[in-house]
Structures are given as structure tokens and as C-alpha cells.
């Protein structure tokens, strides 16, 4: 196998519009944002819908996926053949408003996962936190599934969620199957390469509209920290 022209690879981040995003990604990355609109993410990604491209050097224009196909072991080592894609998308995430309460289904819930997709665990490092910043991660102890469902329907779901006040430099690990949300915070995210999520309810500025297609009895909800 031919050897790649090794040099530090710089990728052109992909900026994505998000209804509850803002403009802080422009402060975190040395790139110009689109002239208008709310930007929620700037990311390095090996997904067909948002591929990252090399931004300089002899490999300029190649996608991360193309590099992995041609030089798998040089990018990922001896276990490279275990991965169809680069396994860890990297994001700079701006949650200007509070995101919908969501959960990434675990591997045991295969009926919620597309073929060849896996669960998603993600880790966050807080970069900026506003006056209204919040992180919800998991349930309060002894919160039963039926109690959570009634709380969603009645509009007081946040009373049953573990609440954290994010601070710059702090970190959180959100394991698969953990209900979570966040707001008024900018962070760096490392995640498993899967974007499947189940939305349970809108919180924050959009409190509270249940998503009726989700059956809580099919999901395991770990307690918060």
C-alpha cells in the first residue's frame, strides 16, 4: 500500500444551521460564518451528509472518508478495519437556547437504530457559559418511567432531571440511553459516529411539547450524577 504524504491535516469545518443555535462558533473557530442565520455546529465529520474536506497541502479537497479508504492503518492503526467510518466526529456546539430533551438509544434497543448504526455516547468540554446556562443529564434518583411520562405530559419534566450548572473548563460524559439537554452554553464535543436520537419533549423557551412517537417504556434511563 502506498504511503500517504504525511503532514498535519487541517480540515475545512462544516457549519450547520440550528434553530436554537447562535453565532458563538465564529468565536471558537478561525473561520468566517455564513453572513446570517443561527449556527449550531462547526465540525469534523466522516458522514455522507456532512463530509469534512482537507483544507490545505497536497491532499486538499479530499474527504476524511476518502483518506480512510486509501490509508486506513495510517489514520487509525492496526484496528482500522473495524471501522467503516472515522469513528469520532468532533464538534464545536453552540446551544444558544435550551435544546429539546433527547436520548440516544443504546445498542440493546436495535429497533430504534438503522442497520449498521450503533449507539452514541458523547463527551463535552464547556468552553463558554451564559447567565442562563444549564445542562440536564439523567434522571433524579428513583424517578420511575411512568412518573417521567406524566411529567412530560403535564409540562414539569425538568423537576425530575439531574441539573448541572456548566462552567468553562468543566466536562461531562453523556452515555447512550441517558436523557439530556443543554442551553446557553458553547462546548467542544467528541461523540461516537451516530446521529440517531429520540426527542422526548421541548424544554426551555419551548416548554413543553411532547413528542408522541416515543415510547418511554422501550428506553432505559440512567440516573444522573
Secondary structure as the mmCIF struct_conf table of DSSP 4:
data_model
#
loop_
_struct_conf.conf_type_id
_struct_conf.id
_struct_conf.beg_label_comp_id
_struct_conf.beg_label_asym_id
_struct_conf.beg_label_seq_id
_struct_conf.end_label_comp_id
_struct_conf.end_label_asym_id
_struct_conf.end_label_seq_id
HELX_LH_PP_P HELX_LH_PP_P1 UNK A 2 UNK A 4
STRN STRN1 UNK A 11 UNK A 12
HELX_LH_PP_P HELX_LH_PP_P2 UNK A 13 UNK A 13
STRN STRN2 UNK A 14 UNK A 22
BEND BEND1 UNK A 23 UNK A 23
TURN_TY1_P TURN_TY1_P1 UNK A 24 UNK A 24
HELX_RH_AL_P HELX_RH_AL_P1 UNK A 25 UNK A 28
BEND BEND2 UNK A 29 UNK A 31
HELX_LH_PP_P HELX_LH_PP_P3 UNK A 32 UNK A 34
BEND BEND3 UNK A 35 UNK A 37
STRN STRN3 UNK A 39 UNK A 44
STRN STRN4 UNK A 46 UNK A 47
TURN_TY1_P TURN_TY1_P2 UNK A 48 UNK A 49
STRN STRN5 UNK A 50 UNK A 51
STRN STRN6 UNK A 53 UNK A 54
BEND BEND4 UNK A 56 UNK A 57
TURN_TY1_P TURN_TY1_P3 UNK A 58 UNK A 61
STRN STRN7 UNK A 63 UNK A 63
HELX_RH_AL_P HELX_RH_AL_P2 UNK A 64 UNK A 70
BEND BEND5 UNK A 71 UNK A 71
HELX_RH_AL_P HELX_RH_AL_P3 UNK A 72 UNK A 76
HELX_RH_3T_P HELX_RH_3T_P1 UNK A 77 UNK A 82
BEND BEND6 UNK A 84 UNK A 85
BEND BEND7 UNK A 87 UNK A 87
STRN STRN8 UNK A 88 UNK A 95
BEND BEND8 UNK A 96 UNK A 97
HELX_LH_PP_P HELX_LH_PP_P4 UNK A 98 UNK A 100
STRN STRN9 UNK A 101 UNK A 103
HELX_LH_PP_P HELX_LH_PP_P5 UNK A 104 UNK A 106
TURN_TY1_P TURN_TY1_P4 UNK A 107 UNK A 108
HELX_RH_3T_P HELX_RH_3T_P2 UNK A 110 UNK A 112
BEND BEND9 UNK A 113 UNK A 113
TURN_TY1_P TURN_TY1_P5 UNK A 115 UNK A 116
STRN STRN10 UNK A 122 UNK A 139
HELX_LH_PP_P HELX_LH_PP_P6 UNK A 140 UNK A 140
TURN_TY1_P TURN_TY1_P6 UNK A 141 UNK A 142
HELX_RH_AL_P HELX_RH_AL_P4 UNK A 145 UNK A 154
TURN_TY1_P TURN_TY1_P7 UNK A 155 UNK A 155
HELX_RH_3T_P HELX_RH_3T_P3 UNK A 157 UNK A 160
STRN STRN11 UNK A 161 UNK A 164
TURN_TY1_P TURN_TY1_P8 UNK A 168 UNK A 169
STRN STRN12 UNK A 171 UNK A 174
TURN_TY1_P TURN_TY1_P9 UNK A 176 UNK A 177
STRN STRN13 UNK A 180 UNK A 192
BEND BEND10 UNK A 193 UNK A 193
STRN STRN14 UNK A 198 UNK A 201
HELX_RH_3T_P HELX_RH_3T_P4 UNK A 204 UNK A 206
STRN STRN15 UNK A 210 UNK A 210
TURN_TY1_P TURN_TY1_P10 UNK A 212 UNK A 213
HELX_RH_3T_P HELX_RH_3T_P5 UNK A 216 UNK A 218
BEND BEND11 UNK A 219 UNK A 219
STRN STRN16 UNK A 223 UNK A 223
#
